[in-house]
């Protein structure tokens, strides 16, 4: 792990993407291919099945340091990262295992840890910690508990692989898509010349992602150059049919096979082979509408849904693009041509496969009016796609825009604060907000994002000097500050004390102009949740 | 806390029997000041008692008009009914612990201190006492300072790396104390030159005047730009980070020398490429060791979030209290 730890240190020591790309490419040149394959996998966000829980790590750390449980926890709260806190707490190891290759850790040792019974696992962890330098302890703990997160995106890994292999990034992105397995052979396959046939392998195409529309819509030019559709609020997916066999890939490039049998059946029954890009939606057939995302969540978790669930919560595939037809990669054709072919192909197929309709409004003002209907149509707003555009790879600005509806907002009072994690470690950045239930404030939302660094620093100082009570890492604070929160939806909830659940709350602005009596009332939120 | 030697008051720690304050926050008649940092040495007090080793720095901080009485380390003097003496705390040039003796009892206020050797100041002295008031700036067990040799070696290899890449090495550090310690440690290991920001000039001169060997320094030229400074070490106070001043060195590799750099999130949040863990405060083992060495039967913990250290000391069997909890504010 020594070489990988050195790479990690290099990546951690620069904010420059160029420097990171070069560091990864240099590592790929030097490292044994089996190790390099694993490095590509974990840097790209891949992880092993969870092999030890955070509680197990804390318990082992207690045993290894002799510190009380509260002291381990206080250190974790202060550092904001358990893997790092433990690495800093342990006595330095002797480095005896520093040269064990990454591949051995990932393929043999770590999986074996998962098979031990809990007491043996505790001892094994401590034995490893005693044999590694602090930075490697940190990496080991990260690998055990989840993703690495070192400011390296999947895209950066793709760019580094392209630099290393001297191949185009789009080809690398496609070869990495699907469930790429980290083996030496798979790594060398990434660098092989393009055969021209490889789009037919069992992999999804890299998804083309839209950017949020920030400019005035009129700036997009002629309305007739653009396709406008609803922005569906479901699961983005590619539905493939090759040689009669159906496959479903999520945007996270995970196989969804088995979860949505009605879609696979419908795809298998198609009279052609192809790859459709679209959205999986829980469907309200009577209303000709999608159902709320919460309905779809019931299906996501079920690997083999039963008859009752299938009947109660049917799903549909709302297709909006055709990437491949009878073995031909269509991605370089203009959207206009792909859509035309898609519309023709989807005539007279199973109702489970629908064509995302093009919105007819003929000019931008009319389209803006249509967008006002988004919530009533159970959508998040509009998608605008340039009719001349190819199907690109990743998030490239310019051809695909998402024009979401304005979020709902509410004014709420800061009532609790908790220390943040990662980059915000040591600062009070996790806030709980309350609204009025008659004479007192009840918590309705937690939010972590939306303030700038200066506001965070100011609020952190204020929280420290205006704490009422401490409950472990949480402080209740004087009820003074009002914030405007944005959110996407509000629903009734029996799991929340307030009786409502607010979806995706974030801070819009600090309302220094408002007093706490101006904050919203719970009764009003409840009414909204009923509509 | 009912004690004729020490009471926490809103202005700071007060010694009733001697009628003086230690590092008062607001102007008082008589101030005993531990060291020359701005949050300890404040202007406006009628009279000051300071350690002789730091007198030039104090004069600079407090102004020509200030009435300052200096005392050699270990030399006792009397304030009211109290026998007072100042002892090196190892924090920076002239930094002192305050020993107070009255009616057979001894109280020691540590001020800021560290246990590691520092070529710019006298080393921490263990002063036996009945009551020990300790700082706890780094009062979590995650803070254990790496050996300074390793840190300076790391810093030098970063500097070399910047030279190879043709970019300036921009090192942020506190202008008084930390900067001089780094320059002194560097002087022991290399014979290069450091460029220093204007805020560092006077403190550097004071240290040189006190006879401390520092790396040669040149004032950073007004018109110095990134390209001309390729491979050069530039030292600047952290307050210069993220200001327009920085634009001149847009391509620089940036680093911060501070104990807080032990935690990765602190470094990432502040956007530094590198963090060098160098602190002039006691780390966790240093705090525990100093408490034990003092032999005190009662410990007061001051500064920062003292809760963690206080609770740990109590579990170790010490009679420890957080001073904050006693109504310090």
Interface residues (C-beta under 8 A of the other chain):
Chain A: X12 X13 X14 X15 X65 X67 X68 X70 X71 X74 X75 X78 X79 X80 X81 X84 X85 X88 X89 X151 X421 X422 X423 X424 X425 X426 X427 X453 X465
Chain B: X140 X141 X142 X143 X144 X253 X262 X263 X264 X265 X266 X268 X269 X271 X273 X274 X308 X311 X312 X315 X329
